[in-house]
Amino acid sequence: MNTAASAAVRQYFSSIRSALAGLELFLGDRNSPLYQNTVVGEIIVSYLARLKASIACWENRIGFVERFRISRAESGFPVFQNVLELENDRQSAEERLANIPPADALREEMADFILRQKSFPEALQARMAERLYLEQIGKGDIFSPFILPETIRVAVNPKTMRPYYVVSWGAFDGTQTLPMVYMATIEDSSENIVEMLVTRDGKLNPDIEIPLPVGGLLNPDLASRFDDFASKNSAYSLTPVTIATNLDKDFPELHPKQLRRIVLGPFYSAGITENNARINDILSKVRKAENAWLLTWTVQEVFSKAERPAERGFWSSTPAQEEFHIDTDNLEAARMGVSCYEKHALVPHDAYQALYAEGEAGEVFGDYKVHVISGNQVVSEV
């Protein structure tokens, strides 16, 4: 997408900002299933904040770059190259800022240029945009190509007498250009960890203070290896059951009981994306351009239905293994490699009305759970 098409650029960023704000509103709605599951809701909100920060950075970036591309025919999100460039710029932001005059000085130069030259100071405007961009990067976390795992919950399973962790991490898939959030519930049978964290009555040791969230896996002996595992096993092309099975095989001491993957997208924006011609045609009829969008996401989950006990023989031994449930009666669940899944669609009221008026709502949304934004309210399951 060429930045010369300024109206289209403004519309895209306006639409995606509205969509992410709408998703934030949905997550905070007391009737939202994700609100009721506080752990899931909290995790998604933190990654959503990263994505919003990235969008804000990209919006500033178009003020001084010649091209900015989005995945128009697929996800509707910025292409992966933009994600990589944002990460690289984040690392060099402080050094580059030191070589750009302060914002006040740039404003004075711009005013002086306008008075003297009677024209717009495009070069100075680009420098200002670059400064705002670099400052925005430094304000908070962005959605990087890979976001390191962190432990956000710790508890004890009284049946197994093992501690378990809820661990989350994020990834922006380079092939499908989709931001994704992972959550795993993992039991740890490491002897030293069990001895340290679990009391004799099967509860979390109150004498051990754990300042959550903890960067990385709580088990320090496995944390570095787990980071490496997550970075290599977060591609969209890998099914959740494949990731969970790999985790089970690579770490004999860790027992993944549940793995969730939240895939954000595709995103549809009238006049910009081309990922569904019929949807985009109908969205183009919405009166207000800022309401001509549709955001979808999918929650995938795989869980263990049983744990096969470890076998220790004279000549060899086999570690404990999880038996993951796959709903083979559901072809889509089997294709995804999950125990269950939910597909969601978030849409402004104006856009939903347009789809409904065309008689396309049923076909477009199919098995999606639909959430309609009207003002500051979200109406679900319309």
KOLROLUM-372136 format. One record per atom (N, C-alpha, C): x, y, z. Coordinates in steps of 0.1 Angstrom, whole numbers, plus 5000, padded with zeros to 4 digits. Layout:
<pts>
XYZ...
</pts>
This chain:
<pts>
500949885000500050005000500950125000500850214990501750334988501150444997502050505005501650615014501050735007501250744993500750854986499250854986498650734988497250714989496850755003496950875007496850925021495450895027494450915019493050885024492850745027493350655019493250505022494050475034495250535036496150505047495350555060494850675060494150725072492950635075492250585064491050505067491450375073492550315068493050185073493350195088494150295092494550315106493350345115492450425109491250465117490450335120490350245109489550125111490150025120491450005119492049905128492149955142492350085144492350145158490950125164489850145156488550125161488249975164488849885156488649745158489349705171490549745173491249705185490649765198490149895196489449955208488149875211487449825200486249755202486549615209487649555205488049425211488349455226489049565229489349595243488049615251487049685244485749705251485049565253485149475244484549345245485149265257486549275258487249205268486849255282486449385283486149445295484649425299483849375290482449355292482149245302481349275312481149165322480349045316479749065305479048945299479948865290481148915288482048845279482548725286482648605278483148485284484648505288485348585281486748615284486848695297485848785299485848865312485748765324484748675322484548585333485648485336486448455325487648375327488848485329489048525341489948645343491348615338491848495339493248465335493348495320492448435312492448445298492348595294491348665300491048805297492248895300492848875312494048945315495248935305495448805301496548785292496248845279495048835273494848885260494949045260494449105271494449245272495949295272496849225278498249275278498849265264498549165256499049145243498349245233497049275236496349365228496949505230497449535242498049665244499349675236500049565235501249565226500949585211499849525207499449545193498949685190498249745200497849885198499049975197500049945205501250025205501950015192502049895186502649875173501849955162500549945163499750025153500050175154500150225166500450365168501850405162502750315164504150335159504050335144503350235138503350235123502650355117501650405125500850525120501850645119502750655129503750765129504750735118505050605116506150575106505850615092504550605088504150645075504450785071504750865081505051005079506451025073507250925073508650945068509150825060508350735057508750625048507850635035508450575024507750585011506650485010506850365016505850255014505550195027504250155029503850075040502849975035503149845037502349745031501549665042500349625038499549535046499249405038498849305045498449185039496949195034496749265023495449295019494649175015495249075009494448955004494348845015495048865026494948755036494548805050495448835058495148865072494549005074494849105066494449245068495349315078496349245083497349315092498549355084499349445090500649485083501549365081502249365069503049245066504149235076504749115076505749075086506949165085507349215074508549295072508349425081507149475083506949585091507149555106506849425110507049385123508549375126509249325117510749305118511349445119510949535110511549675110511249745123510049725129509649785141510549735153510849605152511749545163513149605161513649615149514949665147515049815151514049895148514050035151513950055166513249965173513149975188514549965194515349875189516649855194517649975192517350045181518250165178517550295181516450295187515650425188516350525196517050495207517650595216518750665208519550585201520650645193520150735182519150695175518650775164517950905170517250895181516651015187517751125191518851075195519951165198520351255186520151205174520551275162519451355156518251365162517151445157516851555167516751675162516451795171515151765180515051835191513851815200512651865192511451815197510251845190509951995189510252075200510052215200510852285190512152245189513052305179512552275165512052155162511552125149510352205146509452235156508252315153508652455150509652505157510052645154510652655140511452555136512052555122510952545112509852465115508752455105508052585103507752645115507052775114507852885106509152885109510052975102510152945087510152815084510252775070508952825062507852805069506552845062506552995060506953075070506953215068507953265057509053195057510153245047509853195033509553065032509452995019507952995013507053025022505653025017505152895012505752785017505452645013505552555025505052435023505052335034506352275036506952265048508252205051508152055052508151985040507951845040509151765047510351815044511451745050511451755066511151875071511051895085509851815091508751805083507651725088507951575089508751535080509251395080510151365092510951465095511851455107510951445120509951535120509051535132508351395133507851345122507251215122508151105127509451115123510351015127510651025142510751145147510851165162509751105170508451145165507251085172507250935172507650885160507750735159508750675169509950725169510950675178510550695193509950805196509450825210508350725213507450695204506350605206506850465209507950425202508550295204509050285219509550395224510050385238509050395249507750425245506750445255506350305262506450195255505950075260506349955251505849845255506149725247505349715234505949665224505249645211505049495209504349465198504149325195505249275186506249215192507449175185507149045177508149005168507948875161507748765171508448765182508348665193508448735206507448715215507348775228507648665238508748675246509148575255508148535265508148405269507148355279507348415292506248425299506248465313505248375321505548355334504648275342503748375349502448355348501448445354500648395365500648255367499948195378500748075382500648045395501247925401500247865411500047735411499247675421499647525422498947445429499247305431498047215428498347115421497347005418497346915430496346915439496346825451496346675447495946645435495846505432497246445428498046525421499346475417500446535426500046625435501046695444502146765436501846815425502746885417502347035416503347125415502947265412502647275397501747365394501547395379501547545377501947575365502147705360501247745349500747865349500047915337501148005330501547975318502548045311502048105298502348225295501948285282503048335274502948345261503848405252503148445239503848525231503148575219504048555207503448555195504248545182503448605171504148675162503548725150503948635139503048555133503448465123503748535110504948495105505548565093504848525080504348395080503748345068502348395066501548375077500148415076499848555081500948625086500848765091499748785101499748695111498748695121499348705135498948795143499348795157498648685165499448615174498948505181499348515196498548465204498848455219498648315223499648265230499648125236499548125251498848025256498648005270498847855273499647825282499847675286499747655301498947555305498947515319499847385320500847395328501947295328502247255342502147125345502547075358504047045357504747055369506247045369506446935380507146825376507446715385508846715389509646825386511046835391511146815406511946735411511946705425512246825433513246905429513647025437512447125437511747135426510647235426509447185434509147055433508047005442508447015456509646985460510047005474509947145479510347235470510347375474508947445475508047405465506847475464505547405470505647275472504447205477504647155491503647195499503647145513503147005514503246945526502846805528501346785525500546885528499146875526498646915512499646925502499346955488498947095485499447185492499247335489500447405486500347525480501447605477502147655489503447645490504147675502504047835504503447865516503248015518504548085522505548015525506848075528507648125516507248075504507948115492507148225485507848335484507148455478507448455463506448455455506548455440506048585435506848675430506348805425505848795411504648755409504048735396503748865389503848875376504348765367505848755367506348635364507748605364508248585350509248655346509848645332510248495330509748435320510148295317509348195325509748065323509147955331509647965345508747945355509147955369510347875373510447755367511547665370512847715363513847775371515047835365515847735358515847605361516647515354516147485340514947515338514347485325513947605317514047725323513547855317514147885304515447875303516147905290515747815279515747685282515347585272513847605268513047645278511647665274511447785265512147895268512148005259512547965244513547885243514047835230512947755224512347665232511247575226510147665221509647765229508547845225508847915212510047965211510448045199510347955186510647825188510747735176509447665174508447675183507247605182505947695183506047805177504947905178504347945164504847875153504347905140502847865139502147935131500747905128500547775121501547735114501447605106501447485116501947505128501947395138500547395145499947275146498647265153498947265168497947315176498147315190498547175196497947065190498246935195499746895192500246945181501646925177502546995187502247115190503047195199503047135213501847095218501747035231502446905232502346825221503046695220504546715220505046815213506546845213506946885227506146965233506547005247506646885256505646795255505646685264506846595261507246585249508446495246509746565249509846695248511146755250511446785264510446785273510646815287510046705296510846595299510246485307509646535321510146645326509646695339508446785338508146825326506946915324505846835318504646865322503446785318502346885314502246915301501347015296499846955297499047025304497646975306496747045297497047165293496247245284497047345277496747365264497347465256496247545248496247675249495347755242496147845232495547865220496147955211495048055206495248185208494348285203494848345191494248325180494748375167493848505163494448615163493748745159493748755144492548775139492448795124491748685118491348695105491648815096490848945100491349055095490749185097490249235083489049275083488449325070488149475071488549545061488349695061487949735047486749805046486249845033487249925025487349885012488249965003489649945005490049865015491449835018491849695016491149605023491549465022490749395011491349285006490749204995490549064999490549035012490548895017489148825015488048905013486748845010485948945002485848924989485249024980483849064984483048964988481648984992481549075004482349035015482349115027482749255024483849275017484349405014483349495006482649424997481649494989480549554998480049465007479049515016479549615026480749605031481249695040481449835034481649835021481849965014480550045013479449985016478150055016477850115030478650085040478450145053478650295053477750375059477750515057479050575063479450535075480650595081481850505079482850555073484050475070484650415082484650485094485250435106484550315111483250285106482550165110482450055100483250075090483249975078484349875080484249795091485249695093484649575100485449465100485049335107486349275112486349235125487549175131487149035136487848935132487648795136488848745144488548645153489648575160489148435163490048345166489748205169490548165181489848105190490448045203490447895201491747845200491947705199492447645212491947525215492347465228492547315226493647265232493847115233494147085248493546975253493846945267494146795268494746765279495146625282493946555288493546435283492446355289493046255299494346225298494946135308496446145307497146095317498546095317499045945318499745905308500245765309501445765318501445685329502545685339503845645333504945695340506245665336506545515338507345455330507645315332509145305334509545245344511045225347511345085348512145035338512544895337514044885340514544765340515944735343516844785332516344775319517144805308516844945302515544985304515145115298514045175306513745305304512645365311511945455301510645485304509845565295509245675304509345805301508845905309507245915308506645985317505145995316504846065304503646035298503246095285501746135287501446255281500046295280499346235269498046215271497146165260496246285257496446355246495646465243494346435235493346505239492046475233491846555220491446485209491146555197489746515193488846615191487446585187487346545173487546415171487546355157486146355151485046375159483746385154483446525147484346615150484246755144485446765134485046775121486146775111487046895112486447015116487147135117488147125129487647065140488547055152489646955149489346845141490446755138491446815128490946895119491846965110492747065117492247135127492947225135493947155145493647035148494446965158494147015172492847025176492347075189491346985195491147005208490046945215488747015213488847155212487747235209488247375204487247445199487647585194486447675194486647805193485647895192486048005182485148035173485448145163484548265166485148385167484448505171484548605160483548695159483548805150483048935157483849035156483449165162483149265151481949335152481549415141480749535146480949655141480149775144478749745140477849815147476349795145476049835130476649945125476349985111476749875101477849815103478349715094477549585095477049555108476249435109474849455102474349575104473049615097473249595082474349645076474649635062474649485057475349405065475449265062474049195063473349235073471949175075471049215064471049345060470249395050470449325037471649285034471949215022471649065022471149025034470848885036472148795037473248855040474548785040475048745054474348795064474848775078475048625081474048545078474048405081475248335074475448365062476548305054477848355058477948485060479248545064479748495078478848485087479248455101479248305104478348235097478348085099478448045113479547975117479647925131480448015140480548145136481148245144480148295155480748325167479948385177480148535174479048605172479048745167478848835179479648945179479649045189479549185182478449255185478149375178478349495187479149595182479449715190478449825187477749875197476849985195477150085206477750195202478250295212479350235221479050235234480050175243479550045249478649985241478149855246478449745235478549625240478749505231477649405233476949375222475849285223476349155216476349045223476848915218475748825214476148725205475248625201473948685195474148785186472948845179472448745168
</pts>
